[in-house]
Every structure is written in C-alpha cells, then in structure tokens.
Amino acid sequence: MAELLEDGDIYFLYRPRVQEEHVDSLAEVQRLLVIMHPWQGRHLRLLVVGRKRLPDIDEHDRFWAFVDEVVDRPEQLHGTLRAREYRTRTRGEREQPPARPVAEGAYVIARHDDHTHLAYQLELPLRPGAAQHELSIEPEASYIVTVKNPEAPSPPGVGLRGARKATLPAALRRRFHGRRFAPVDPPGFLDHPGTEIVLIGAAHDASEELRIDLDAEVERAERSTIFGDLRIGRRERPVAPLFVGEWE
C-alpha cells in the first residue's frame, strides 16, 4: 500500500495556438496546463507539460514538465489563463485565445516503495471525448514522478536554462544525494517555480495499483469546481471540452 503524501484538486486546461479561435485537434493546441490545489495549504501550482499531452500509460511514455507558477490567490493566475494580444511588425495585431478547461478531478501524490506517484481521477467530464483522448487525459491514471536536480546538467535543447531554473532550499537540495533525479518527497519540491519533473506512464487503475481510495478523493473534490476555485467566468471561455469532452 502506498503512503499518501498530498491530495487536492487538479484541473487540466489547454491553451490554443495564436489566432486559433476554434480548436479541432491537438495540432491547434500550444500548451497543456495542469493546476494543482493541495487541500492542505492555500497555494496553487501551475505546471506546463512539454509534449502538449500527458504520457501514454500503455507505452510508458516519459514526458518532461515544469512548475511555471506558484501563487497564493487564484486571481494571480488570471494573467496566464486569459486571452493575450500581440503586435508584430509583419502581421499586425494577433490574439491568443484564453486557456480552456478540459478536465477536473482529485489527485494524490504518494510514495510507493522507493519512488513517488502522481495519480488522479476525473470528476468532469463524465464521459471523456475526443479532447481528452488526444490529450491523453484518462478517466483515472497513475504516473511515476521524479524531480530533476537543478544543479545537474541537461542535454542540449532540453529543460530550463539560467534564471528559469528552480532555486531550491538546502533541505530539498540534500534530498538528491548527488543524483540527477529524486522522488517528489516531500511534495514541497513543487512549491518552487522552475522545478522540473519527469512523468512516466504507470497504470490506468491508480486506485488498485496504489491501494488508495480515489473515489473518496473525488467525492471531496466535488465541493470545488474549476470556475469557483480559480474564480474564472464560464462566459469568458468555451465549456464544451470540460462538460462533453469535445474540442472547441
């Protein structure tokens, strides 16, 4: 049985590419965003998944992601999630639509033997559709998750550089014991912008694998919604991806 380290609400959003007002496929998505709101504590974390989708469970994909922002109030994320306007010399004014909610549920971070897992179960949509399928957002899933030592070198063209890399306190740096990667234990690793992680597809049935009652976690998550928790309006962005699973 795994040891529960943290639980909370989890929200998935995608940001369309510039000038893509209507999204029909993954090709028109610029970024997949994951917001974690631990139930113990007031802060929220916004993570960016590098491949624009979650790792495939059956293929045991290994995908890189990083913590982009850690905030105390949901309003502090509004600038990242809202529509953006750009002015270019060649194309004039261009607009990038706001990030669109595509799934919500409950998550856990758990220690399992000598590694850690990030697992979740969805509350919405009730029936995942094309959007969730292309983004590899399963109704329930578990990923082995490791955190990268910011002092270790990265291959050329991979990972964050310079000031964007995390500055970790000494207590967390010691957790690496000179290694390039370590389990996400404690989950406080994720409270530092610039923290880089690797997600590895592990199991579809996270509850069975970890012996953690994710149904109970989702029942607790039902008290919150992405609109109420993040204080974003439904009129500001399409809601079909979240409620019926279709691209929009």
C-alpha positions in Angstrom: 0.0 0.0 0.0 1.3 3.4 -0.9 1.8 6.2 1.6 -0.3 9.3 0.9 1.9 12.5 0.9 -0.5 15.0 -0.5 -4.0 15.3 -2.1 -6.1 18.0 -3.6 -8.0 19.3 -6.6 -6.5 19.0 -10.1 -7.5 21.0 -13.2 -6.4 20.5 -16.8 -6.6 23.3 -19.4 -5.3 23.7 -22.9 -4.2 27.0 -24.5 -5.0 27.3 -28.2 -2.3 28.5 -30.6 -2.3 32.1 -31.7 -5.2 33.0 -33.9 -6.8 29.6 -33.4 -10.2 30.7 -32.1 -11.7 27.2 -32.8 -9.7 24.1 -31.9 -10.4 20.9 -33.7 -7.3 18.8 -32.8 -4.1 18.7 -30.8 -2.3 20.4 -33.7 -4.1 23.6 -32.8 -3.0 23.5 -29.1 0.0 25.3 -27.9 0.2 24.1 -24.3 -1.3 21.7 -21.8 -1.6 23.2 -18.4 -2.1 21.4 -15.1 -3.2 23.3 -11.9 -2.8 21.6 -8.6 -4.6 23.0 -5.5 -3.5 21.0 -2.4 -6.2 20.7 0.3 -3.6 21.3 3.0 -2.4 24.9 2.2 -3.7 27.8 0.3 -1.3 27.9 -2.7 -1.9 26.8 -6.2 0.7 25.4 -8.6 0.6 25.8 -12.4 2.5 23.2 -14.4 3.3 23.1 -18.1 3.5 19.7 -19.8 6.2 19.7 -22.5 4.6 17.5 -25.1 1.1 19.2 -25.0 -0.4 15.9 -23.7 0.0 13.5 -20.8 2.2 10.4 -21.2 0.6 7.4 -22.7 0.1 4.8 -20.0 0.4 1.7 -22.2 3.5 3.0 -23.9 5.0 4.1 -20.5 5.9 7.4 -22.1 8.4 9.6 -20.2 7.4 13.3 -20.5 9.1 16.4 -19.1 7.1 19.1 -17.3 7.9 22.0 -15.1 6.3 24.2 -12.5 5.6 27.6 -14.1 3.9 29.5 -11.3 3.1 29.1 -7.6 0.6 31.6 -6.2 -1.4 32.2 -3.1 -4.5 33.6 -4.7 -6.3 32.3 -7.8 -6.5 35.8 -9.3 -2.7 35.7 -9.7 -3.2 33.1 -12.4 -5.7 35.1 -14.4 -2.9 36.8 -16.4 -1.6 33.4 -17.5 -5.0 32.0 -18.4 -6.7 34.9 -20.1 -6.6 35.9 -23.8 -3.4 37.7 -24.9 -2.9 40.2 -27.7 0.3 40.5 -29.6 1.6 43.1 -32.1 4.0 42.0 -34.7 5.7 44.0 -37.5 4.7 41.7 -40.3 1.2 40.5 -39.2 0.0 43.4 -37.0 -2.2 42.6 -34.0 -2.7 38.9 -33.2 -4.7 37.3 -30.4 -4.2 34.1 -28.5 -7.5 32.8 -27.0 -7.8 32.1 -23.3 -6.9 28.7 -21.8 -9.9 26.4 -21.9 -10.8 23.9 -19.1 -10.8 20.3 -20.3 -11.0 18.2 -17.2 -11.1 18.4 -13.4 -10.9 15.9 -10.5 -8.8 14.9 -7.5 -5.2 14.0 -7.3 -2.8 12.4 -4.9 1.0 12.3 -4.6 2.0 9.0 -2.9 5.2 7.2 -2.0 5.3 3.7 -3.4 8.3 1.6 -2.4 11.3 3.7 -3.5 9.5 6.1 -5.8 6.6 8.5 -5.9 3.4 8.6 -8.0 1.1 11.3 -9.2 -2.3 9.8 -9.6 -5.7 11.3 -10.3 -9.3 10.5 -11.0 -11.6 12.8 -13.0 -14.9 14.2 -11.9 -15.5 16.0 -15.2 -16.2 15.3 -18.0 -18.5 12.4 -17.0 -17.7 10.8 -20.4 -14.3 11.7 -21.8 -14.4 12.6 -25.5 -12.1 13.5 -28.4 -10.4 16.3 -26.5 -9.4 14.1 -23.6 -8.4 11.2 -25.9 -5.9 13.4 -27.9 -4.5 15.0 -24.7 -4.1 11.5 -23.2 -6.2 12.6 -20.1 -7.5 9.2 -18.8 -10.6 9.0 -16.5 -8.1 7.6 -13.9 -4.3 7.3 -14.2 -1.1 7.0 -12.3 2.4 8.2 -13.2 5.7 7.7 -11.6 7.0 11.2 -11.0 10.6 12.3 -10.3 12.1 15.7 -9.8 15.2 16.8 -11.6 18.2 18.2 -9.7 18.5 21.8 -10.9 22.3 21.6 -10.3 22.6 18.7 -12.7 23.3 19.4 -16.4 20.7 18.8 -19.1 21.2 17.6 -22.7 21.4 20.4 -25.3 18.0 21.9 -26.1 16.3 20.1 -23.1 15.0 21.7 -19.9 15.0 25.2 -18.5 18.0 27.4 -18.6 19.6 30.2 -16.5 17.2 32.2 -14.2 14.2 30.0 -15.1 15.7 27.0 -13.2 14.4 26.4 -9.7 16.3 27.7 -6.7 15.7 25.1 -4.0 16.4 25.5 -0.3 19.3 23.5 1.1 17.0 20.9 2.8 15.5 19.9 -0.6 18.8 20.0 -2.4 20.2 17.4 0.1 17.4 15.1 -0.9 19.2 14.4 -4.2 22.3 12.9 -2.5 24.3 13.9 -5.6 21.9 12.2 -8.0 20.2 13.8 -11.1 16.7 12.8 -10.0 14.8 12.1 -6.8 11.3 11.2 -5.7 8.9 14.0 -5.2 9.1 13.6 -1.5 8.3 15.9 0.0 5.7 17.4 -2.4 7.1 20.8 -1.4 9.5 20.4 -4.3 6.6 21.5 -6.4 6.2 24.8 -4.5 9.2 26.3 -6.3 8.8 27.8 -9.8 11.2 26.3 -12.3 11.2 22.8 -10.7 11.4 20.3 -13.5 9.8 16.8 -13.3 9.5 13.7 -15.4 6.2 11.9 -15.7 6.3 8.2 -16.6 3.0 6.4 -17.6 2.4 3.7 -15.0 -1.2 2.4 -14.6 -4.8 3.0 -15.7 -6.2 1.8 -12.4 -4.4 4.0 -9.9 -6.7 3.0 -7.0 -5.8 -0.7 -7.5 -2.1 0.0 -8.0 -1.6 2.3 -5.0 -4.4 0.9 -2.8 -5.7 4.5 -2.3 -9.5 5.2 -2.5 -9.6 7.8 -5.3 -13.4 7.6 -5.3 -13.4 9.2 -1.8 -10.9 11.8 -3.0 -13.2 12.7 -5.9 -16.2 13.0 -3.5 -14.2 15.5 -1.6 -13.2 17.3 -4.8 -16.9 17.8 -5.7 -17.0 20.7 -3.3 -14.9 22.7 -5.7 -15.1 23.4 -9.4 -12.6 24.9 -11.7 -14.7 28.0 -12.2 -15.3 28.6 -8.4 -11.8 27.6 -7.3 -9.9 29.6 -9.9 -12.6 32.4 -10.0 -12.8 32.4 -13.8 -16.1 33.0 -15.6 -17.9 30.5 -17.8 -18.7 33.2 -20.3 -15.0 34.0 -20.8 -14.1 30.7 -22.5 -15.8 27.6 -24.1 -17.0 25.0 -21.7 -17.8 22.1 -24.1 -14.4 20.5 -23.6 -15.0 20.2 -19.8 -18.6 19.1 -19.8 -19.0 17.0 -23.0 -15.4 16.2 -23.9 -15.4 17.9 -27.4 -12.9 20.3 -28.8 -13.9 23.9 -29.1 
